[in-house]
Amino acid sequence: MKTKEESKKIRIALDVTPGFYERLEALEELVEGDSKASVIRQALQLYEYLVKQHLDGASFKVVPRDGPAKEIAFFGFPATDTP
């Protein structure tokens, strides 16, 4: 059960460009999100997970259906092609 402090919310405001807002709206629709805030929360959870995995030495690859897997750049580290 959450304590009163854990369920307390803090409001933040973000100034974004119209292009960013359009991308956020499109992503909200694509993932059938409940709200833009929920999409941002989910994105943060994924980002946090990826950062932790990266710090533990993991690498990330994109595996297209019709092509070779490619390692992707993450946090400024160079991408390399995987045979």
Backbone hydrogen bonds, N-H to C=O, Kabsch-Sander energy under -0.5 kcal/mol:
donor,donor_aa,acceptor,acceptor_aa,energy
7,S,3,T,-1.7
8,K,4,K,-0.6
8,K,5,E,-0.6
16,V,14,L,-0.6
21,Y,17,T,-2.4
22,E,18,P,-2.3
23,R,19,G,-2.2
24,L,20,F,-2.6
25,E,21,Y,-2.6
26,A,22,E,-2.5
27,L,23,R,-2.5
28,E,24,L,-2.5
29,E,25,E,-2.1
30,L,26,A,-2.6
31,V,27,L,-2.5
32,E,29,E,-0.8
33,G,28,E,-2.9
39,V,35,S,-1.8
40,I,36,K,-2.3
41,R,37,A,-2.5
42,Q,38,S,-2.5
43,A,39,V,-2.4
44,L,40,I,-2.3
45,Q,41,R,-2.1
46,L,42,Q,-2.3
47,Y,43,A,-2.7
48,E,44,L,-2.7
49,Y,45,Q,-2.1
50,L,46,L,-2.6
51,V,47,Y,-2.5
52,K,48,E,-2.3
53,Q,49,Y,-2.5
54,H,50,L,-2.7
55,L,51,V,-2.6
56,D,52,K,-1.2
57,G,54,H,-1.9
58,A,53,Q,-2.5
62,V,70,K,-2.8
63,V,61,K,-0.5
67,G,64,P,-0.9
70,K,62,V,-2.3
71,E,80,T,-1.6
72,I,60,F,-2.8
74,F,77,F,-0.6
77,F,74,F,-1.3
82,T,69,A,-1.1
